[in-house]
C-alpha cells in the first residue's frame, strides 16, 4: 500500500494528525475483525482507511465492531461480490467528514476539525490487477486530485510499485512499474508491502519513558491473581504507612518487569496479532474464511 501526501507536509502545522492505511484482505471473518480492532486500539488513529474489505451491502455493524466505539462514521466504496471494497472511518467527535467524490476504484472524503481550524482531504484507492483497469485508476486519481484543494492524502493498494526495492523478492522493473511511476511521479511517498501503515503529521514530541499503569492490564487473563501473589510475597516490617509504601514500590518493580513480556507489552502483542493475521490471510488464499 502507498500513502501520497500533498500539501500536508509542505508547511509546518501545529496540529497532530494520525492516519492508518491497511489492505485487510477481507472483513468477513469475526476472528480477524477482533484482531484488527485490537491493533487499531494501540494506534488510536484519527482516520483509518481499509482496502479490499470484500463486503457488500450495509457494513455499519462491522465498522462499529472494528472501530470499537459508537462514535464512528464512515464512507464506503462497496465491494463487488467478494472482490475489492474500500472504507474510510473516523471519530465524528473530532472530525466532520463529507464524501467529496466516488469513482470506480476510489472514494474521497473532506475532513474539517471540530475543535480546531484545519481541513484536509483523503482519497482511498484499490487498483485491480488488470493492466487496463489500473491505467483507468491512474486517470481517476489524477482527475480527483485536480478537484481537491489544499492538503490531500492518497492511500491505498495500487497492486504495483515504483521500484523493485519496494516489493519483496522483486529484482527488476516491469512495464506496470514504469506506467505507475510516470503517472504519479511528482508526489511524495511512504510505502509498505501489504502491511498496515501508520502516518503521523504535525509536531509529535518525543517524551521520556516512564512507568505507567495500563488499564487494559486489568483485562489480561490471570493479571489479578498475579498481582495478589506478588503482593502477598512482599515481607516488610515497620509502621503501616512504611509497609504500604515499600510494598507499592516493590509492586511497581514487578509490573515494570512484567510489562516487558509479550503478555504485558502492547507493542509485542501487536506483532503477535499481525503474525496471526498473516496466517489467516495465508489460509484465506486457499479457502473462504467463515
Beta strands, then each sheet from edge to edge (+ up, - down):
strand 1: 2-6
strand 2: 17-23
strand 3: 47-51
strand 4: 72-77
strand 5: 86-91
strand 6: 95-102
strand 7: 106-113
strand 8: 119-126
strand 9: 152-157
strand 10: 188-191
strand 11: 197-201
sheet 1: 6+ 7- 8+ 9+ 1- 10+
sheet 2: 4+ 5- 3+ 2+ 11-
end
